[in-house]
Amino acid sequence: MLECCAPFINPEKYKDMKKKSRTASSETPAQRHIAVVGAGIAGIACARTLAQAGHQVTVFEKNHGAGGRMATLDTEYGGFDHGTQYFTVRDTRFEKALATASGLVRPWSANTVRILDELGRVVASSPPSKEAHWVATPGMNALVRQWAQPLADGGQLMLETEVIRLEADKLHPQRWQLQTEGPGAGNPIHSGFDAVVLAVPSLQAYNLLLNSKQDSPLLEALAGVRVAPCWSLMVAFPQAVQPTLAYLGPQWNAARSTHHRIAWLARESSKPGRSPIERWTVQASPEWSQRHLEDDAERVKAKLLKAFTEVTGIRAEPPYAEVHRWRHAQTTEPLGKSHAWDRKSRIGACGDWCLGHRVEDGFLSGLEMALAIL
């Protein structure tokens, strides 16, 4: 149990669950071992809640760090939040969880405008947002990584380990075993799991179940989810350093754009706790990203750089420019409920795609998934 972690569940609800556990069937083990596939915010919220309730948890993540799309690319010019740009807070459970990340979460005065023409001219500003925009510091990945750290310290977070198949445990057929691969996998077979949670993009969860030949009712639910891709462009201008030099280009820090290629732009250096070097993250529209999903990265970069110049008026050649492709970015058709749980097979699925595409959606999905198991 992660006693060093503040719980994500209401203490009174936790006592109630423990009381129910004591009166449950004697065939139900007091402590279960649960595999969580994916260390984004949904997976970590789920894993921490289960661990707080006294269960053994192992988290498998194919990348080198926790965070999912709450990602930060570190470069010599500073960091780029090339996935999630910011988050808002509407649910009190998410608000309480954020209180455990003292000092990491800060408000961002984005000064957002809305661009209404192809030449980047600001025809009308966006109305002032009624919701605060929040970011993690020094990068967006810091929040999930702090929440994941106790799991890592306890040997419960396996990085660079991709789960490629689910199957019945050879020694205990009523349990699950996972086939894995990757530099962090070690032994490719991990067994003895009472339940498996797929905290990955819906299509990845669907394909994993399909490739595992699991005829699960989850397949039908996952098939109805639609998530659009996104190409992100990152540019840096080290010759422009704030506050010694005035802004390079526009006076706004973020914009929602109707340009046929670009949906969003943000000046990374305007976020709190960031390097002062002028840096921008540009996110292509879902439609453009879908049409150019399999394009060569250099071709995508050239097209987005041209669009960036049109929108911002910045004609200087950036010394640093890179692109990143997110195959699963913005949910267009969510599941419509917080999670999917097949009680018979003891396989569940969660992620922001269950409810929408906000950071809070991912957190709540992981929390509710854990409570369903408990």
N, C-alpha and C positions, 0 to 999 in steps of 0.2 A: 504493500500500500504506500502511495506517495504522500506521506504525512507532511512533507515540506511544501506541498502544493495546496493553495487555497482551493476548496471544492467549487465546482461549477453547478452544484445542485443545492437546493434549499435544505438546510440542516434538518428541519422538521420532516420534510419529505424523505430524507435519507433514513431517519429513525423509523419512519413508517415502513420503508422498504425492508429494513433489517428485521423488524417485527414480523412482517409477512414471510421473510426468508426462514425464520425459525419455525414457523408453523407450516411450511411447505412440505411436500412429500420428501421422505427420507432418501428417495432415489436421486433427488437433486443435489449435486455436490455443493458443499458450502462455498468453495472457491472454484471458479471456472477459469479456463485459459482461453482467451479470446484473441484472435488475429485481426489486426486492423491494417488493411492494405491502403496506403496513402497517408502522407504526413502533411497535408494541407491543413487549413484551419478546421475543417470538418473532422478529419481523422484525429487530430490532436485533441479537439474538444471531446470527441467520443472516448478516446483512450484514457484521457485524464479522469473523466467522470467514472468510467469503469474501474480504474485503479483506485480512486477515492472510495469506491464502494467495496473494496477489498478483493477485487479479482486480479488475476495475473493477465497482463496484456503484453503482446509483442506487436510492434508497429513496423511494417515493411515499406520502405520508400526507395524508389528506383533512382532518384537523384542524389546529389551529394549533400543536400541539406533539407531541413523541413521548411515548409512555407507554401508550396504549391504556387498559385498565381500571385500570392503576396510575395513577390520576388524582387530582389535588388541585384543589379549587375554592378559590381565594383570595378572601376577602371582607374587609370592614373589621373583622370580628370575629375573623379568623383563618382558617386553612385547614380544609377538610373533605376527608378521604379518602373520597369518596363512591362509589368503586369498590372496589378491593382494600383490605382493612383491615389486613392483616399478611401475612407469609409465614413458612414454615418451611423448613428446610434438611435434606435427606436424602442428596443425591447429592454426591459429592466434587467433581465438575466444577462444579457450581453454587457450592459452597463456595469453590473456587479463584477463580471469576469474581468473587464478592463481595469477595474480598481485594483486588481492583483498585479497589474503591470505598471506599477508606480514609476513615473519618470520616463517611461518609454513612449507614451502617447501624448501628442501635442496637437493643438488646433492649427489649421492651415487657412490663412486668409487668401483664398485663391484668386479673388478679383476676377471672377469668370465673366467672359462676354460671350455673345452668340454671333457667329459670323454667318451672314446671309447671302453672300454672293461668291462667285468662283474666283474673284480677284483678291479675296481676303479682306475686303472692306467691311468694317463693323457697321452694319446698318442699324442694329438695335442691340443694346446690352441686355443680358439676361436679368430678370428681376432678382433682387437680393434673395438668397436662399434662406429659408426659415430654419434649415438644419445646419449645424456646425459640421465642417469638414475636418476630419481627423487623419493624422498620419502617424506612423511609428517612426522612431528615430534610433539610429541614424539612417535607417532604410526601412521599407515596408516589411521586409522579411524578419526584422528584429522581434516583432510581437509573437509570431508563431514559434520562432526559435527559442524565445525565453520560456514559453509555455511547454515546449518540448524538452527543455534541458533536463528536468528531473527524470524523464523517461530515458533519455540518453545516459544519464549518470547511473541509472539502475540497470543498464544493459538491455533495455526494452525497446530501443529504437535501432533498427537495422537499416543503415543508409546504403546506397548503391546496390540495392537488392531488389530485383524486379520479380514479382510473382507471375509465373507464366501458366500455372495450372492448379486447380483445386481437385482433390480426389479423396476418397475414403481412406482413413488411416489403415495401413496394412495390419497393424497389431490390434487396433481397437476400431473396428469398422463403424461404430456409432460416432466416432470423432472424425475430424478433418486433418489432412496433411497438405502442405503447400510445396509445390516445386518452384524453385527460384533459380535465378541466374544473375550474374553481375559480380564485380570485384569485391563487394562487401558480403556476398552470400555465404562464403565458407562452405559448409555442408549444404548442398542444394536442396535437401529434403528437410522440411520442418514439420513436425507432427504433434499430435496430442491436443488439437484445438477443439473446444466445445462449440465454438461459433466463429464465424468469419464475417467481418464487415468490410465492404468494398467502398472506401472513401476516395474514389477516383472519378474522373469524368464519366458521364453516363455511357458513352460509347465504349470506353475502355472496360467498364464493368460488364457491359453486354457481351463484348468479344471474349472476355475472360471466362464468363459462364458458358458461352457457346463452345469455345475451344476446349473447355473442361468437360464437355458433353453433359452438362447439368440441365436437365429438363425442369427448370425452375419457373414458377409463376412470375418471378421477377423479370424474366425476359420480356414478357408482354408489356409490363409497366415501363421498362427501360426503353423499349422500342418507340414509344410515343414521345420521348423527350427530344428536343431539338436545341442544339447549341452551335452558335456561329463561330468561325475562326477569327483571328485578328493578327495582322502584321504590325509590329511595333518598330519604329525608327528611333534611334538614339543619336543625337548630335551634340558635340561640345565645341565651344569657342574659347580656348584658354587665353586668348588675347583680351577677353572681356571678363574682368573680375569685379564683382560688386563688393563693397560700395564705392571703391576707388574710381570705377568707370560707370558712366550712365548705362542704362539698359541698352543692349544691342537689339534693335528692332522695336517691336510694339511695347506699349506701356502696360499691357495686361499680362497676367501670369498664367491664365488658363482659358481655353476657349472650346466651346462645342461648335463644330463646324458642319456646314452643309456642302462643303467642297466634295466633288464626286469621289475623291480618293480618301479624304481625311475626315474622321469623326471627332477627334479630340487632340488637343495640344496642351502641354503643361511645361512651364519653366521649372525644371527641377531645383535650380538654385534658389527659388523663392520659398521652398518648403523649409520649415524650421529644422535646425540641426544638420543642414547640408553644407557641402563645400560651396564657396562663393563663385566658382568658375561657372560661366554661363553655359547651361546645359538644357536641352529640350528632349522630351519624350513625345513622339507623335504616334497616334494610333489610327490605323486605317479603318475605314467603315467596314461593317460586316459584309456588305454586298461586294465591295471591291476585294476584300480579303478572300472571299469565297471564290471569286472569278480567277484570282491570281494565286490560289493556294499552293499550287505545285510549280510556280514560276521559280526561276533561278534567283537566288538571294541578291545578287548584284543588280539584276534587272529591277527587282522590287525596290531596292535601295535608290536607284537612279530616279525611278518614277516618284517615290515619296519625297525625295530631296527637292525635286522640281515643284511638287505640290506645296512643300514646306516654304519654299521661297515665295510662291504665289500668295500664300496665306499670311505670312509674317512680314514680307518685304525684306527679309534678311538675305542679301545676295552674296555675302562673304562665303568662301568655301570652307566648310568645317574641317579642321584637322582630324577630327574623329567622327566617324559615321558608321553605324552598324545596324543591322535589322535582326529581329527575332520573330519567329513564327509561333503563334499559339494556335494549335489546332482546335482547342476547346476553350473558348473565351466567354462569350456572352450568351446566356440562355435566351432563346426566343420562344420555346414552348416548354415550360417547366413540368415537373411531375404532378404538381398540384397538391402535394402533401409533404410533410417535413422529412419523411424517410420511407424506405420500402423494407419490409421485414417478413421473411418467410419463416414462420415459427417452426414448421415441420422440418425443414432442412437446416435451420439455424444459420441462414445466410441473410445478411442485410446489406443495404446500399444507402449511402448518404452523400451529400454535397450541396453546394449552393444551387445546383441545377434542380434540386427538388422544389425549391420555393421561388427562385429567381436567379440573380447573379450578383447580389450584394455580399459583402464580407459577412455581415450579420446573418444573412441567409445560410451561409456555410456553417457558421458557429452554431446556430439554432438547430440545423439539421443534424450535426454531430451529437449535440446534447440530447435531442429527442431520440436519436437512434440508440444511444446508450441507455436511456431510461426505458425504452421498449425492451431491451435485453434484460434489464434489471427487474 
